[in-house]
């Protein structure tokens, strides 16, 4: 009797196909990324609005987060190998500036590190755990929010959905 009830359910499920999450990202409606400022390790202020035309990976992290620190070598490799394609990475912490500076000075990375003094970025993107990443496309739209660690292969799929492998828009000079 149980099999009689289960067979129609199995037949329906057999016809279902799981959605491709990256394809979903490509077609999902996007929202504009909020504009906020962070401070670089050199004291210079930086805003997301200055990065239009680039694909941006915003990584929220903390010095005490073992997953954050453990993932930095892979993120650094991703950044170095794709920045010429228009990838920008922003490593953002809201910890004590002296603690972050001391940490960053001991690291061999090319990654740009920033401080979110007033927590605006953390609030705008609803950061509740570390690491957390936000991917922003070349037009300044949020493509994805990721919580936890992800391998570079997954990040590259999401970055591609954000247009990393698309040529930046070029303007044609009028004649």
N, C-alpha and C positions, 0 to 999 in steps of 0.2 A: 504494500500500500504506500509506504514512504517513497519508494522509487517512482511510483505513478505521479506523485506530487512534485518530486524533485526533477524529473525529466524535462518538463516544460521550462523550468527555471534555467537548467543547464543549456537547453537549446537556445534560449534568449541570450544568455551570457556568451555562448560560443560565437554569436554574431556580433558581439560588442568588440570594439577596438579601443584600446587605451589611447588617450590623447597624448600627443608629443608635447611635453612641456615647453620646449624651445619654440615649436611652431605656435603654440598658444601665446608665447611672449611676442612673437612677430606680428600677430594679428590683434592682440588685446589693445583696448583703448589706453592711451598714455596720458599722464597728468604732468603738468609743468613742475619741475623741481623747485622747491622753495629757495629763495635767495638768502644766503647767510654768509657771514665772514668768519674766517678762522685766521690764526696767526702762525706764520712759519717759524721755524727754529731760529731764523735770522731776525725775527721781530716784524717782518713785513706781513701786511694784511692781504688776504686772498679771498676772493668771492667766486662762487660757482658761475656767476654771470660772465666772468672773464674767460671761461673755458668753453664757450659756445663754439661749435665746430669740431670739438673733440668728444670722444667717448670717454666717460669718466667713471672710474671705479672708486667709490668712497668707502674706505674700510674704517669702521669704528673699532678701536682696540684699546687695550690697557696693558701696562707693563707687567701686572701680576697674572695676566691671562696666559696660561701655558699654550693654549691652542692658537692664540694670537701670535705669540712670539715664535712658536713652532712653525707657523705658516708663512712667516716673513721671507725666508729664503725663496720659496716658490713664488710668492707675489713679486719679489724683486726680479726674479728671472722673467716672469710674465711681463713686467713693466719694461725691463731692458730690451726684451725681444719684440715688443709691440709699440713702443712709444713713437717710432718713426711712422707708424700707421695712424697716429692720432690718439693713442691711448694716454690718458692722464690718470694717475693714481693719487689719491689724497688719503694719507694715513692720519686719522683724526682721533685724538685722545682728549678727555676732559679732566685728566689728572693734574696734580700739582706741576706747574711748569718746570721747576727745578728737577723733579723726579724724571719727567719725560726727557728733558735735555740731557741729563746724565745717562739715561738709557740709550738715547739716540747716538750720543758721542761715541759709545762703545760698539756701535754696529757698523758693518761694512757695506750697508745697502745704499743704492741710488734712490730708493723710495723717498718721496717728499713727505715729511712729517709736519703735522699741524696741531695747534691747540685750540680747543673749543671752550674758551674761558667761561662764557656764560651759558653753555649747554644748548644753544640754539639748534645746532645741527642734530644733536642727540634727541631733542624734543621734536623737531620737525619730522624726523624719520622714525620716531617711536622706537628708539634703541633701548631694548630691555635686557639684552644679553650680548656677550662678546664671544667671538667676533661677530659683527654684523656688517653686511655690505649693501650698498645701493649702487645700481648701475644706471647711468644717465646717458641718453643718446646724444648725438651731435646737435640736436635742436633744443637740448635742455629739458627733455622729458624723462621722467622716471620710467625705466623699463622693468626693473626687478628690485626686490628687496630680499636679501638672503641672510638667514641667521645660521650661525655655526660655521665650521670649516668646510671648504669645498675644494676638490682637486682642481688644478689648472684646466683640465679638460672640460669640466663643467663650466668654469668661469669663462673659458674661451667660447663655448656655445652661447652663453648668455651675452657676452660681449659682441659676438657676431650678430646675434638678434638685435643688438643695439646699433649695428652699423659699423662695427670696427673694420670689417673687410670691404666696406663700400668706400669708394673714393669720395673724399670730401667734396661738397658742392663747389663748383668753380664758376666764376662769373665770366661772362664773355664781354670783352670790351666793345663798346659801341663804336661804329666806324663813321 
